[in-house]
Amino acid sequence: MPILTLSNEQVVELVKQLSSEQQVEVFRFLLLHQWGKWESLSRYGADKARLVAQERGFDWDAMTEEDREALIDDVVHED
């Protein structure tokens, strides 16, 4: 089977030409292909958030969403 070399832009343009059903199939393939990496990164981020909260005297799992956002905002903007 011959190999076809395309730029990223060409691939995107080809996907745009697919029907909605075919685009969903491509999306599903890409999502499943990357799921392990996403899950690992998500778990890493959650673990780090818990650690930062604990270091500051908070229990991440017991915090409200508003409290979590405030903690993250404090961490991002501290000097």
Contacts in CASP RR format, 6 or more apart in sequence:
PFRMAT RR
TARGET T0000
AUTHOR 0000-0000-0000
METHOD contacts of the structure
MODEL  1
MPILTLSNEQVVELVKQLSSEQQVEVFRFLLLHQWGKWESLSRYGADKAR
LVAQERGFDWDAMTEEDREALIDDVVHED
6 14 0 8 1.000
15 23 0 8 1.000
15 26 0 8 1.000
18 26 0 8 1.000
49 60 0 8 1.000
49 68 0 8 1.000
49 72 0 8 1.000
50 60 0 8 1.000
50 61 0 8 1.000
52 71 0 8 1.000
52 75 0 8 1.000
53 59 0 8 1.000
53 60 0 8 1.000
53 63 0 8 1.000
53 68 0 8 1.000
53 71 0 8 1.000
54 60 0 8 1.000
56 71 0 8 1.000
58 67 0 8 1.000
58 71 0 8 1.000
60 68 0 8 1.000
63 71 0 8 1.000
END
